[in-house]
């Protein structure tokens, strides 16, 4: 499953040191990167991992 950044509400923050943070408070996913592209890539990976864990927990709950 591929998640597109535009499908999730996020906030992009430019840090004082020039790096970027991307925040999705609703899902509790936060990430940073030296460039905006790096921060986006890191966010997509973090989001995939988060959703994978949520799916796994849901499958376990249904199996009980």
N, C-alpha and C positions, 0 to 999 in steps of 0.2 A: 504494500500500500504506500503510495507516495502522497505526502502532505505538501501542499503549497502554502507558502508563507501568507499569501493573501487570504487564505481560508480561515485564518486565526487572527483575532484582534491582538495586536502587539503595540508596544511603544518602543521607539528607537531613541536612545539617549546618546548624545555625543559627549564623551567624558572630557575633562580638562586636559588630559594627556593626549587627546586626539584619537583614542580608541573608541569603540562603540559597544554599547550594551543593548540587548534586545530583551524585553520583558513581556511575558504574558501572565499577568497576575491571576487571571481566571483559572489557568491550569497549573500555576506554580512552576513555570518554566522560565529560567533566566539564563542568559549566556552573554559572553563578551567576545570581542575580536579586535585585532589591531586595525583592521579595515572594515568597512561596512559589508563587503562581500564575505570576508572571513566570519564576521558576526552572524550573517545570514546562514552561512553553511553550518556553523556551530549550532545555531538555533534549530535548524531543520533536523540535525542529528539528535539533539536533545529532545525535541518534540517527538520524533520517531521512537526513541527509547522510552519516553514517558508513556506514550500511547500504547506501546507494546506491553509495558508493565500493567497498565489499566486493563487491557484486553485479557491478559493472563489471569489477573485477579477475578475478572468477570466470569471467565470460563471455569475457574475453580469454584466460584460461588454457585454457579448453575449445576455443576457436577455433584454438589453436596446433597 
